[in-house]
Amino acid sequence: MKKVLIASDIHGSAYYCGWLLDRIEEHQPDRVVLLGDLLYHGPRNDLPKGYEPKDVIPMLNGIRDKLLCVRGNCDTEVDQMVLDFPILADYAVLMLGDQTVYITHGHHYNEQNPPALAQGDVLLCGHTHVPCRHEHETFTYLNPGSISIPKDDSRPSYMLWENGVFTWYDLMTGQSYIPD
């Protein structure tokens, strides 16, 4: 793969999912990784703008051939019944260039509770809705933030992996940035 777009926490927002589809069209990635919480907003979150899970279903099903997804804490078997691609895996392991990337939502394994990782591996999680990059002694922790419910004064965001580099992007402007 030459280019991978990474996003998390759509939470049923057709409004923000539409923006995501625009960015996918713009970047033309080989693969799109979704880090969970696709349709439901969860009991702790306010409803995101454009909360229309029934509209998100065909939007995501329309790009099913590009998707690699893991299960978020708000994703259920009922969601799987309406989506035409697998969403119930708790984690996936992806080779990006020479890096091993462990992909999970972040509600089980996360920065404070990492899985067994080798020196230089990347742990890629969503869940917190806060974009960040933290270098640890043995691994790098990355979070793209949230598409629809950003927290801690962050913006709706996603990441792109290209040529061995992870870059964060503002969903609305398409401009790259470095998370705080």
TIRO-2110 file (N, C-alpha, C; in Angstrom, 1 decimal):
// TIRO-2110
0.8, -1.2, 0.0, N, 1, A
0.0, 0.0, 0.0, CA, 1, A
0.9, 1.2, 0.0, C, 1, A
0.4, 2.2, -0.7, N, 2, A
1.2, 3.4, -0.8, CA, 2, A
0.6, 4.5, 0.0, C, 2, A
-0.8, 4.5, 0.2, N, 3, A
-1.4, 5.6, 0.9, CA, 3, A
-2.6, 5.0, 1.7, C, 3, A
-2.7, 5.3, 3.0, N, 4, A
-3.8, 4.9, 3.8, CA, 4, A
-4.4, 6.1, 4.5, C, 4, A
-5.7, 6.2, 4.4, N, 5, A
-6.4, 7.2, 5.2, CA, 5, A
-7.0, 6.6, 6.5, C, 5, A
-6.8, 7.3, 7.6, N, 6, A
-7.2, 6.7, 8.9, CA, 6, A
-8.2, 7.7, 9.6, C, 6, A
-9.3, 7.2, 10.0, N, 7, A
-10.3, 8.0, 10.7, CA, 7, A
-11.0, 7.2, 11.8, C, 7, A
-11.6, 7.9, 12.7, N, 8, A
-12.3, 7.3, 13.8, CA, 8, A
-13.5, 8.1, 14.3, C, 8, A
-14.4, 7.4, 15.0, N, 9, A
-15.5, 8.0, 15.7, CA, 9, A
-16.4, 8.9, 14.8, C, 9, A
-17.0, 8.3, 13.8, N, 10, A
-18.0, 9.0, 13.0, CA, 10, A
-19.3, 9.2, 13.8, C, 10, A
-19.6, 8.2, 14.7, N, 11, A
-20.8, 8.3, 15.6, CA, 11, A
-22.1, 8.7, 14.9, C, 11, A
-22.3, 8.1, 13.7, N, 12, A
-23.6, 8.3, 13.0, CA, 12, A
-23.8, 9.6, 12.4, C, 12, A
-22.8, 10.5, 12.2, N, 13, A
-23.0, 11.8, 11.6, CA, 13, A
-22.9, 11.7, 10.1, C, 13, A
-24.0, 11.8, 9.4, N, 14, A
-23.9, 11.9, 7.9, CA, 14, A
-23.2, 13.1, 7.4, C, 14, A
-23.4, 14.2, 8.2, N, 15, A
-22.7, 15.5, 7.8, CA, 15, A
-21.2, 15.3, 7.8, C, 15, A
-20.6, 14.8, 8.8, N, 16, A
-19.2, 14.6, 8.9, CA, 16, A
-18.7, 13.5, 8.0, C, 16, A
-19.5, 12.4, 7.9, N, 17, A
-19.2, 11.3, 7.0, CA, 17, A
-19.1, 11.8, 5.6, C, 17, A
-20.0, 12.7, 5.2, N, 18, A
-19.9, 13.3, 3.8, CA, 18, A
-18.6, 14.0, 3.6, C, 18, A
-18.1, 14.8, 4.6, N, 19, A
-16.8, 15.4, 4.5, CA, 19, A
-15.7, 14.4, 4.4, C, 19, A
-15.8, 13.3, 5.1, N, 20, A
-14.8, 12.2, 5.1, CA, 20, A
-14.8, 11.6, 3.7, C, 20, A
-15.9, 11.4, 3.1, N, 21, A
-16.0, 10.8, 1.7, CA, 21, A
-15.3, 11.8, 0.7, C, 21, A
-15.6, 13.1, 0.9, N, 22, A
-14.9, 14.1, 0.1, CA, 22, A
-13.4, 14.0, 0.2, C, 22, A
-12.9, 13.8, 1.4, N, 23, A
-11.4, 13.7, 1.6, CA, 23, A
-10.9, 12.4, 1.0, C, 23, A
-11.7, 11.4, 1.1, N, 24, A
-11.2, 10.1, 0.5, CA, 24, A
-11.1, 10.3, -1.0, C, 24, A
-12.1, 10.9, -1.6, N, 25, A
-12.1, 11.2, -3.0, CA, 25, A
-10.9, 12.1, -3.4, C, 25, A
-10.6, 13.0, -2.6, N, 26, A
-9.4, 13.9, -2.8, CA, 26, A
-8.1, 13.2, -2.7, C, 26, A
-7.9, 12.4, -1.7, N, 27, A
-6.6, 11.7, -1.4, CA, 27, A
-6.4, 10.4, -2.2, C, 27, A
-7.5, 9.8, -2.6, N, 28, A
-7.5, 8.5, -3.3, CA, 28, A
-6.6, 7.5, -2.7, C, 28, A
-6.8, 7.2, -1.4, N, 29, A
-6.0, 6.2, -0.7, CA, 29, A
-6.2, 4.8, -1.2, C, 29, A
-5.2, 3.9, -1.0, N, 30, A
-5.4, 2.5, -1.4, CA, 30, A
-6.3, 1.8, -0.4, C, 30, A
-6.3, 2.3, 0.9, N, 31, A
-7.1, 1.7, 1.9, CA, 31, A
-7.6, 2.8, 2.9, C, 31, A
-8.8, 2.6, 3.5, N, 32, A
-9.3, 3.4, 4.5, CA, 32, A
-9.5, 2.6, 5.8, C, 32, A
-8.8, 3.0, 6.8, N, 33, A
-8.9, 2.4, 8.1, CA, 33, A
-9.8, 3.2, 9.0, C, 33, A
-10.9, 2.5, 9.5, N, 34, A
-11.8, 3.1, 10.4, CA, 34, A
-11.6, 2.5, 11.8, C, 34, A
-11.4, 3.3, 12.8, N, 35, A
-11.1, 2.8, 14.1, CA, 35, A
-12.3, 2.7, 15.0, C, 35, A
-13.4, 2.4, 14.5, N, 36, A
-14.6, 2.1, 15.3, CA, 36, A
-15.5, 3.3, 15.6, C, 36, A
-16.6, 3.0, 16.3, N, 37, A
-17.7, 3.9, 16.6, CA, 37, A
-18.3, 4.6, 15.3, C, 37, A
-18.8, 3.7, 14.5, N, 38, A
-19.3, 4.2, 13.2, CA, 38, A
-20.7, 4.8, 13.2, C, 38, A
-21.7, 4.1, 13.8, N, 39, A
-23.1, 4.5, 13.7, CA, 39, A
-23.7, 5.1, 14.9, C, 39, A
-23.4, 4.7, 16.1, N, 40, A
-24.1, 5.1, 17.3, CA, 40, A
-23.2, 6.2, 18.0, C, 40, A
-23.9, 7.1, 18.6, N, 41, A
-23.2, 8.2, 19.3, CA, 41, A
-22.8, 7.9, 20.7, C, 41, A
-23.4, 6.9, 21.3, N, 42, A
-23.0, 6.5, 22.7, CA, 42, A
-23.7, 7.3, 23.8, C, 42, A
-23.9, 6.8, 24.9, N, 43, A
-24.6, 7.5, 26.0, CA, 43, A
-23.9, 8.7, 26.6, C, 43, A
-22.6, 8.7, 26.5, N, 44, A
-21.8, 9.8, 27.1, CA, 44, A
-21.6, 11.0, 26.2, C, 44, A
-21.9, 10.9, 24.9, N, 45, A
-21.7, 11.9, 23.9, CA, 45, A
-23.0, 12.6, 23.5, C, 45, A
-22.9, 13.9, 23.3, N, 46, A
-24.0, 14.6, 22.7, CA, 46, A
-24.2, 14.1, 21.3, C, 46, A
-25.4, 14.4, 20.7, N, 47, A
-25.6, 14.0, 19.3, CA, 47, A
-24.7, 14.9, 18.4, C, 47, A
-24.0, 14.3, 17.5, N, 48, A
-23.2, 15.1, 16.6, CA, 48, A
-24.1, 15.8, 15.6, C, 48, A
-23.5, 16.8, 15.0, N, 49, A
-24.2, 17.5, 13.9, CA, 49, A
-24.6, 16.5, 12.8, C, 49, A
-25.8, 16.5, 12.3, N, 50, A
-26.2, 15.6, 11.2, CA, 50, A
-26.3, 14.2, 11.6, C, 50, A
-26.7, 13.9, 12.9, N, 51, A
-26.8, 12.5, 13.3, CA, 51, A
-27.9, 11.8, 12.6, C, 51, A
-27.5, 11.0, 11.6, N, 52, A
-28.4, 10.2, 10.8, CA, 52, A
-27.8, 8.9, 10.4, C, 52, A
-27.7, 8.0, 11.4, N, 53, A
-27.0, 6.7, 11.2, CA, 53, A
-27.5, 6.0, 9.9, C, 53, A
-28.8, 6.1, 9.7, N, 54, A
-29.4, 5.4, 8.5, CA, 54, A
-28.8, 5.9, 7.2, C, 54, A
-28.4, 7.2, 7.2, N, 55, A
-27.8, 7.8, 6.0, CA, 55, A
-26.3, 7.4, 5.9, C, 55, A
-25.7, 7.2, 7.1, N, 56, A
-24.2, 6.8, 7.1, CA, 56, A
-24.1, 5.4, 6.5, C, 56, A
-25.0, 4.5, 6.7, N, 57, A
-24.9, 3.1, 6.3, CA, 57, A
-24.6, 3.0, 4.8, C, 57, A
-25.4, 3.6, 3.9, N, 58, A
-25.1, 3.5, 2.4, CA, 58, A
-23.8, 4.3, 2.1, C, 58, A
-23.5, 5.3, 2.8, N, 59, A
-22.3, 6.1, 2.5, CA, 59, A
-21.1, 5.2, 2.7, C, 59, A
-21.0, 4.5, 3.8, N, 60, A
-19.9, 3.6, 4.1, CA, 60, A
-19.9, 2.3, 3.3, C, 60, A
-21.1, 1.8, 3.1, N, 61, A
-21.3, 0.6, 2.2, CA, 61, A
-20.8, 0.9, 0.8, C, 61, A
-20.9, 2.1, 0.4, N, 62, A
-20.4, 2.5, -1.0, CA, 62, A
-18.9, 2.4, -1.2, C, 62, A
-18.2, 2.4, -0.1, N, 63, A
-16.7, 2.4, -0.2, CA, 63, A
-16.2, 1.1, 0.5, C, 63, A
-17.0, 0.1, 0.7, N, 64, A
-16.7, -1.1, 1.4, CA, 64, A
-15.4, -1.8, 1.0, C, 64, A
-15.1, -1.7, -0.3, N, 65, A
-13.9, -2.4, -0.9, CA, 65, A
-12.6, -1.8, -0.4, C, 65, A
-12.7, -0.5, 0.1, N, 66, A
-11.5, 0.1, 0.6, CA, 66, A
-11.3, 0.0, 2.1, C, 66, A
-12.3, -0.5, 2.8, N, 67, A
-12.4, -0.3, 4.2, CA, 67, A
-11.7, -1.5, 5.0, C, 67, A
-11.0, -1.1, 6.0, N, 68, A
-10.5, -2.0, 7.1, CA, 68, A
-11.0, -1.4, 8.4, C, 68, A
-11.8, -2.1, 9.1, N, 69, A
-12.4, -1.5, 10.3, CA, 69, A
-12.2, -2.4, 11.6, C, 69, A
-12.1, -1.8, 12.7, N, 70, A
-12.1, -2.5, 14.0, CA, 70, A
-13.3, -2.0, 14.8, C, 70, A
-13.7, -2.8, 15.8, N, 71, A
-14.9, -2.5, 16.6, CA, 71, A
-14.6, -1.5, 17.6, C, 71, A
-15.5, -0.5, 17.7, N, 72, A
-15.5, 0.5, 18.8, CA, 72, A
-16.4, 0.1, 19.9, C, 72, A
-16.3, 0.8, 21.0, N, 73, A
-17.2, 0.4, 22.1, CA, 73, A
-18.6, 0.7, 21.9, C, 73, A
-19.0, 1.5, 20.9, N, 74, A
-20.4, 1.8, 20.5, CA, 74, A
-20.9, 0.9, 19.3, C, 74, A
-20.0, 0.0, 18.8, N, 75, A
-20.4, -0.8, 17.6, CA, 75, A
-20.9, -2.1, 18.1, C, 75, A
-22.0, -2.6, 17.5, N, 76, A
-22.6, -3.9, 18.0, CA, 76, A
-22.9, -4.8, 16.8, C, 76, A
-23.4, -6.0, 17.1, N, 77, A
-23.8, -7.0, 16.1, CA, 77, A
-24.9, -6.4, 15.2, C, 77, A
-25.8, -5.6, 15.8, N, 78, A
-26.9, -5.0, 15.0, CA, 78, A
-26.3, -4.1, 13.9, C, 78, A
-25.3, -3.4, 14.3, N, 79, A
-24.6, -2.5, 13.2, CA, 79, A
-24.1, -3.4, 12.1, C, 79, A
-23.5, -4.5, 12.5, N, 80, A
-22.9, -5.4, 11.5, CA, 80, A
-24.0, -5.9, 10.5, C, 80, A
-25.2, -6.1, 11.0, N, 81, A
-26.3, -6.6, 10.1, CA, 81, A
-26.6, -5.6, 9.0, C, 81, A
-26.3, -4.3, 9.1, N, 82, A
-26.6, -3.4, 8.1, CA, 82, A
-25.4, -2.9, 7.3, C, 82, A
-24.2, -3.3, 7.7, N, 83, A
-23.0, -2.9, 7.0, CA, 83, A
-22.5, -4.0, 6.2, C, 83, A
-22.0, -3.7, 5.0, N, 84, A
-21.5, -4.8, 4.1, CA, 84, A
-20.0, -5.0, 4.2, C, 84, A
-19.4, -4.8, 5.3, N, 85, A
-18.0, -5.0, 5.5, CA, 85, A
-17.8, -5.3, 7.0, C, 85, A
-16.8, -6.1, 7.3, N, 86, A
-16.6, -6.5, 8.7, CA, 86, A
-16.2, -5.3, 9.6, C, 86, A
-16.9, -5.3, 10.8, N, 87, A
-16.6, -4.2, 11.8, CA, 87, A
-16.4, -4.8, 13.2, C, 87, A
-16.5, -6.1, 13.4, N, 88, A
-16.5, -6.6, 14.7, CA, 88, A
-15.1, -7.1, 15.2, C, 88, A
-14.1, -6.9, 14.5, N, 89, A
-12.7, -7.4, 15.0, CA, 89, A
-12.3, -6.4, 16.1, C, 89, A
-11.8, -6.9, 17.2, N, 90, A
-11.3, -6.0, 18.2, CA, 90, A
-10.0, -5.3, 17.9, C, 90, A
-9.2, -5.9, 16.9, N, 91, A
-7.9, -5.3, 16.5, CA, 91, A
-7.6, -5.9, 15.1, C, 91, A
-6.6, -5.2, 14.5, N, 92, A
-6.0, -5.7, 13.3, CA, 92, A
-4.5, -5.3, 13.3, C, 92, A
-3.7, -6.1, 12.6, N, 93, A
-2.3, -5.8, 12.5, CA, 93, A
-2.0, -5.5, 11.0, C, 93, A
-1.4, -4.4, 10.7, N, 94, A
-1.2, -3.9, 9.4, CA, 94, A
0.3, -3.6, 9.2, C, 94, A
0.9, -4.1, 8.1, N, 95, A
2.3, -3.7, 7.8, CA, 95, A
2.2, -2.5, 6.9, C, 95, A
2.7, -1.4, 7.4, N, 96, A
2.8, -0.1, 6.5, CA, 96, A
4.3, 0.1, 6.3, C, 96, A
4.8, -0.1, 5.1, N, 97, A
6.2, 0.0, 4.9, CA, 97, A
6.9, -1.1, 5.7, C, 97, A
7.9, -0.7, 6.5, N, 98, A
8.6, -1.6, 7.4, CA, 98, A
8.1, -1.5, 8.9, C, 98, A
6.9, -0.8, 9.1, N, 99, A
6.4, -0.6, 10.4, CA, 99, A
5.2, -1.6, 10.6, C, 99, A
5.2, -2.2, 11.8, N, 100, A
4.0, -3.0, 12.2, CA, 100, A
3.1, -2.1, 13.0, C, 100, A
1.8, -2.0, 12.5, N, 101, A
0.9, -1.1, 13.1, CA, 101, A
-0.2, -1.9, 13.7, C, 101, A
-0.4, -1.8, 15.0, N, 102, A
-1.5, -2.5, 15.8, CA, 102, A
-2.7, -1.5, 15.8, C, 102, A
-3.8, -1.9, 15.2, N, 103, A
-4.9, -1.1, 15.1, CA, 103, A
-6.0, -1.6, 16.0, C, 103, A
-6.5, -0.7, 16.8, N, 104, A
-7.6, -1.0, 17.7, CA, 104, A
-8.4, 0.3, 18.1, C, 104, A
-9.6, 0.2, 18.6, N, 105, A
-10.4, 1.4, 18.9, CA, 105, A
-9.7, 2.1, 20.1, C, 105, A
-9.3, 1.4, 21.1, N, 106, A
-8.7, 2.1, 22.3, CA, 106, A
-9.4, 1.9, 23.6, C, 106, A
-10.5, 1.3, 23.6, N, 107, A
-11.3, 1.1, 24.9, CA, 107, A
-10.8, -0.1, 25.6, C, 107, A
-10.0, -1.0, 25.0, N, 108, A
-9.4, -2.1, 25.7, CA, 108, A
-7.9, -1.9, 25.8, C, 108, A
-7.3, -2.0, 24.6, N, 109, A
-5.9, -1.7, 24.5, CA, 109, A
-5.7, -0.2, 24.1, C, 109, A
-4.8, 0.4, 24.8, N, 110, A
-4.6, 1.9, 24.5, CA, 110, A
-3.2, 2.3, 25.0, C, 110, A
-2.9, 3.6, 25.0, N, 111, A
-1.6, 4.1, 25.4, CA, 111, A
-1.2, 3.6, 26.8, C, 111, A
-2.2, 3.6, 27.8, N, 112, A
-1.9, 3.2, 29.1, CA, 112, A
-1.9, 1.7, 29.3, C, 112, A
-2.5, 1.0, 28.4, N, 113, A
-2.6, -0.4, 28.5, CA, 113, A
-2.3, -1.0, 27.1, C, 113, A
-1.1, -0.9, 26.7, N, 114, A
-0.8, -1.4, 25.3, CA, 114, A
-0.7, -2.9, 25.2, C, 114, A
-1.0, -3.5, 24.0, N, 115, A
-0.8, -4.9, 23.8, CA, 115, A
0.7, -5.2, 23.8, C, 115, A
1.1, -6.4, 23.6, N, 116, A
2.5, -6.8, 23.5, CA, 116, A
3.0, -6.2, 22.1, C, 116, A
3.9, -5.3, 22.2, N, 117, A
4.4, -4.6, 21.0, CA, 117, A
5.9, -4.8, 20.9, C, 117, A
6.4, -4.9, 19.7, N, 118, A
7.9, -5.0, 19.5, CA, 118, A
8.5, -3.6, 19.4, C, 118, A
9.7, -3.5, 19.6, N, 119, A
10.5, -2.3, 19.5, CA, 119, A
10.1, -1.6, 18.2, C, 119, A
9.7, -0.4, 18.2, N, 120, A
9.4, 0.4, 17.0, CA, 120, A
8.0, 0.2, 16.4, C, 120, A
7.2, -0.6, 17.0, N, 121, A
5.8, -0.8, 16.5, CA, 121, A
5.0, 0.5, 16.8, C, 121, A
3.9, 0.6, 16.1, N, 122, A
2.9, 1.7, 16.2, CA, 122, A
1.6, 1.2, 16.8, C, 122, A
1.1, 1.9, 17.8, N, 123, A
-0.2, 1.6, 18.3, CA, 123, A
-1.1, 2.7, 17.9, C, 123, A
-2.1, 2.3, 17.1, N, 124, A
-3.1, 3.3, 16.4, CA, 124, A
-4.4, 3.1, 17.0, C, 124, A
-4.9, 4.1, 17.7, N, 125, A
-6.2, 4.0, 18.4, CA, 125, A
-7.1, 5.3, 18.1, C, 125, A
-8.4, 5.1, 18.3, N, 126, A
-9.3, 6.2, 18.3, CA, 126, A
-9.8, 6.4, 19.8, C, 126, A
-11.1, 6.4, 20.0, N, 127, A
-11.8, 6.4, 21.3, CA, 127, A
-11.7, 7.7, 22.1, C, 127, A
-10.5, 8.3, 22.2, N, 128, A
-10.5, 9.5, 23.1, CA, 128, A
-11.0, 10.8, 22.4, C, 128, A
-11.1, 10.7, 21.1, N, 129, A
-11.5, 11.9, 20.3, CA, 129, A
-10.5, 13.0, 20.3, C, 129, A
-9.3, 12.7, 20.7, N, 130, A
-8.2, 13.7, 20.7, CA, 130, A
-7.0, 13.3, 19.9, C, 130, A
-6.7, 14.1, 18.8, N, 131, A
-5.5, 13.7, 18.0, CA, 131, A
-4.2, 13.9, 18.8, C, 131, A
-3.3, 12.9, 18.6, N, 132, A
-2.1, 13.0, 19.3, CA, 132, A
-1.0, 12.0, 18.8, C, 132, A
0.2, 12.3, 19.1, N, 133, A
1.3, 11.4, 18.8, CA, 133, A
2.2, 11.4, 20.0, C, 133, A
2.4, 10.3, 20.6, N, 134, A
3.3, 10.2, 21.8, CA, 134, A
4.3, 9.1, 21.5, C, 134, A
5.6, 9.5, 21.7, N, 135, A
6.7, 8.5, 21.5, CA, 135, A
6.9, 7.9, 22.9, C, 135, A
6.9, 6.6, 23.0, N, 136, A
7.2, 5.8, 24.2, CA, 136, A
8.5, 5.1, 24.0, C, 136, A
9.1, 4.6, 25.0, N, 137, A
10.4, 3.9, 24.9, CA, 137, A
10.5, 2.9, 23.8, C, 137, A
9.4, 2.1, 23.7, N, 138, A
9.4, 1.0, 22.7, CA, 138, A
8.4, 1.1, 21.6, C, 138, A
7.4, 2.0, 21.7, N, 139, A
6.4, 2.1, 20.6, CA, 139, A
6.0, 3.6, 20.5, C, 139, A
5.3, 3.8, 19.4, N, 140, A
4.7, 5.1, 19.1, CA, 140, A
3.2, 5.0, 19.2, C, 140, A
2.5, 5.9, 19.9, N, 141, A
1.1, 5.9, 20.1, CA, 141, A
0.5, 7.0, 19.2, C, 141, A
-0.4, 6.7, 18.3, N, 142, A
-1.1, 7.7, 17.4, CA, 142, A
-2.6, 7.6, 17.6, C, 142, A
-3.2, 8.8, 17.5, N, 143, A
-4.6, 8.9, 17.5, CA, 143, A
-5.0, 10.0, 16.5, C, 143, A
-6.0, 9.6, 15.5, N, 144, A
-6.3, 10.6, 14.5, CA, 144, A
-7.3, 11.6, 15.0, C, 144, A
-7.9, 11.5, 16.2, N, 145, A
-8.9, 12.3, 16.7, CA, 145, A
-10.3, 11.8, 16.2, C, 145, A
-11.3, 12.6, 16.3, N, 146, A
-12.6, 12.2, 15.9, CA, 146, A
-13.1, 13.0, 14.7, C, 146, A
-13.8, 12.3, 13.8, N, 147, A
-14.5, 13.0, 12.7, CA, 147, A
-15.6, 13.9, 13.1, C, 147, A
-16.4, 13.4, 14.1, N, 148, A
-17.7, 14.2, 14.4, CA, 148, A
-17.8, 14.8, 15.8, C, 148, A
-17.0, 14.3, 16.8, N, 149, A
-17.2, 14.8, 18.1, CA, 149, A
-15.8, 15.0, 18.7, C, 149, A
-15.0, 16.0, 18.2, N, 150, A
-13.7, 16.2, 18.7, CA, 150, A
-13.8, 16.7, 20.2, C, 150, A
-12.8, 16.4, 20.9, N, 151, A
-12.7, 16.8, 22.3, CA, 151, A
-11.4, 17.5, 22.6, C, 151, A
-11.4, 18.2, 23.8, N, 152, A
-10.2, 18.9, 24.3, CA, 152, A
-9.8, 20.0, 23.3, C, 152, A
-10.8, 20.7, 22.8, N, 153, A
-10.6, 21.8, 21.9, CA, 153, A
-9.9, 21.4, 20.6, C, 153, A
-10.0, 20.1, 20.2, N, 154, A
-9.4, 19.7, 18.9, CA, 154, A
-10.5, 19.9, 17.8, C, 154, A
-10.1, 19.7, 16.6, N, 155, A
-11.0, 19.9, 15.5, CA, 155, A
-11.3, 18.5, 14.9, C, 155, A
-12.4, 18.4, 14.1, N, 156, A
-12.7, 17.2, 13.3, CA, 156, A
-11.4, 16.9, 12.5, C, 156, A
-10.9, 15.6, 12.6, N, 157, A
-9.7, 15.3, 12.0, CA, 157, A
-9.5, 13.9, 11.6, C, 157, A
-8.5, 13.6, 10.7, N, 158, A
-8.2, 12.3, 10.3, CA, 158, A
-6.7, 12.3, 10.0, C, 158, A
-6.2, 11.1, 9.7, N, 159, A
-4.7, 11.0, 9.4, CA, 159, A
-4.6, 10.4, 8.0, C, 159, A
-3.4, 10.6, 7.5, N, 160, A
-3.0, 9.9, 6.2, CA, 160, A
-1.6, 9.4, 6.4, C, 160, A
-1.4, 8.1, 6.0, N, 161, A
-0.1, 7.5, 6.0, CA, 161, A
0.4, 7.4, 4.6, C, 161, A
1.5, 8.0, 4.3, N, 162, A
2.0, 8.0, 2.9, CA, 162, A
3.6, 8.1, 3.0, C, 162, A
4.2, 7.3, 2.2, N, 163, A
5.7, 7.3, 2.2, CA, 163, A
6.3, 7.1, 3.6, C, 163, A
5.7, 6.3, 4.4, N, 164, A
6.2, 6.1, 5.8, CA, 164, A
6.0, 7.1, 6.8, C, 164, A
5.1, 8.1, 6.5, N, 165, A
4.9, 9.3, 7.4, CA, 165, A
3.4, 9.4, 7.7, C, 165, A
3.1, 9.6, 8.9, N, 166, A
1.7, 9.8, 9.4, CA, 166, A
1.5, 11.3, 9.5, C, 166, A
0.4, 11.8, 8.9, N, 167, A
0.1, 13.3, 8.9, CA, 167, A
-1.3, 13.5, 9.3, C, 167, A
-1.6, 14.4, 10.1, N, 168, A
-2.9, 14.8, 10.6, CA, 168, A
-3.5, 15.8, 9.6, C, 168, A
-4.8, 15.8, 9.4, N, 169, A
-5.5, 16.7, 8.6, CA, 169, A
-6.8, 17.2, 9.2, C, 169, A
-7.1, 18.5, 9.0, N, 170, A
-8.3, 19.1, 9.5, CA, 170, A
-9.4, 18.6, 8.5, C, 170, A
-10.4, 18.0, 8.9, N, 171, A
-11.5, 17.4, 8.1, CA, 171, A
-12.1, 18.5, 7.2, C, 171, A
-12.4, 19.7, 7.8, N, 172, A
-13.1, 20.7, 7.1, CA, 172, A
-12.3, 21.5, 6.1, C, 172, A
-11.0, 21.7, 6.4, N, 173, A
-10.2, 22.6, 5.5, CA, 173, A
-9.3, 21.7, 4.6, C, 173, A
-9.1, 20.5, 5.0, N, 174, A
-8.1, 19.6, 4.3, CA, 174, A
-6.7, 20.0, 4.5, C, 174, A
-6.4, 20.9, 5.4, N, 175, A
-5.0, 21.3, 5.7, CA, 175, A
-4.4, 20.4, 6.7, C, 175, A
-3.1, 20.1, 6.5, N, 176, A
-2.3, 19.3, 7.4, CA, 176, A
-2.0, 20.1, 8.6, C, 176, A
-1.7, 19.4, 9.7, N, 177, A
-1.3, 20.1, 11.0, CA, 177, A
-0.6, 19.1, 11.9, C, 177, A
0.0, 19.6, 12.9, N, 178, A
0.7, 18.8, 13.9, CA, 178, A
-0.2, 18.9, 15.2, C, 178, A
-0.6, 17.8, 15.7, N, 179, A
-1.5, 17.9, 16.9, CA, 179, A
-0.7, 18.4, 18.1, C, 179, A
-1.4, 19.1, 19.0, N, 180, A
-0.8, 19.6, 20.2, CA, 180, A
-0.3, 18.5, 21.1, C, 180, A
END
